[in-house]
Amino acid sequence: MTPIALALSLALQTSPSPKAAPAKPAPPTKTMSSPATAEDLATATSAWHAQRIQRLQSEDGWLTLVGLFWLDEGEQTAGSAPDSKLDFPANTPAKLGVFTRAGKSVSFQPAPGVAITRDGKPFTGGPLKTDEQGSPDVLKLGSLNFHVIQRGDKLGVRVKDSQAPARQQFHGIDTYPASAAWRVNARFEPAATPRTLQVPNVLGTTEEMKAPGTLVFTVDGKEHRLTPVVEEGSQQLFIIFADETNRDATYGAGRFLYADMPKDGQVVLDFNRAYNPPCAFTRFATCPLPPRGNRLALRVEAGEKRYGDH
């Protein structure tokens, strides 16, 4: 297990720290209707996973993430030169430019002769919109692109490279065979009053997320519970969970699962579509971790397995 996977596993046992938002990964394709047969389930799961891999391998997917630099107040030089405050990848100009943080505002001034674009047009410098303000301003230079993210009080520069080794060397993700036994009907118990859930993340901080209720389901005669959250603007339940396979077969820090909103008090949890968070592929992601109560005392032998040595 890599140092980050070990650290993330240990993080599951610690108490959450002060608030900061985790990454907001886009949900996979919406859950399909119930397959009629085992063959249908296998086909539907395979199609879903193929779409998942396609997104992961895209030019802007998580496999392209090559850097994350947290900004201090004031000016910080960026580039591949050894004396750069923000040490960008080796294929970046020695002097890329200067980022300036003032509170929750960030601006960037390209170095002379560096041809940066934004939305396909030359960018000569100025303020940058962060991902907390909707779609962030994405600056591009060759195969590189970068933008500003906000996580609580932290502001950082996220760097992606379409030619990243992780993308070029990607070899797919092993999965458990699709099984109807892991397409589970859960009873939805709505919260009596609006509530939020403290969701920890790999930064050692937490975010308050809306928790509409509890999902109660039975496996092998034993009852289990998971608390889903709802991301802003989403029409699906987002479940961040851990289980006993994290020790040896699946990603050590847990997995993600989306489900449709309750219908007649019921929710289908299709664990065949449980998948690895971005941190399973890169140390530069800011993933949420399973909140307290979402650590299942069973082996969920369904969905994606561990990738590489994570």
FENNORGI-V404707 format. One record per run of one state. SS is the DSSP state (helix for helix, strand for strand, loop for the rest). FROM is the first residue (numbers start at 1). TO is the last residue. If there is no record, write none. Layout:
# FENNORGI-V404707
ss=(SS;SS)
from=(FROM;FROM)
to=(TO;TO)
This chain:
# FENNORGI-V404707
ss=(loop;helix;loop;strand;loop;helix;loop;helix;strand;loop;strand;loop;strand;loop;strand;loop;strand;loop;strand;loop;strand;loop;strand;loop;helix;loop;strand;loop;strand;loop;strand;loop;helix;loop;strand;loop;helix;strand;loop;strand;loop;strand;loop;strand;loop;strand;loop;strand;loop;strand;loop;helix;loop;strand;loop;strand;loop;strand;helix;loop;strand;loop;helix;loop;strand;loop;strand;loop;strand;loop)
from=(1;3;12;19;20;38;57;62;65;71;74;80;86;88;97;103;105;111;117;119;121;123;126;129;131;134;139;142;144;152;154;162;165;169;175;176;180;183;191;196;202;206;211;213;220;222;227;229;231;236;243;244;248;255;261;263;264;266;271;274;275;277;278;281;288;289;295;296;304;305)
to=(2;11;18;19;37;56;61;64;70;73;79;85;87;96;102;104;110;116;118;120;122;125;128;130;133;138;141;143;151;153;161;164;168;174;175;179;182;190;195;201;205;210;212;219;221;226;228;230;235;242;243;247;254;260;262;263;265;270;273;274;276;277;280;287;288;294;295;303;304;310)
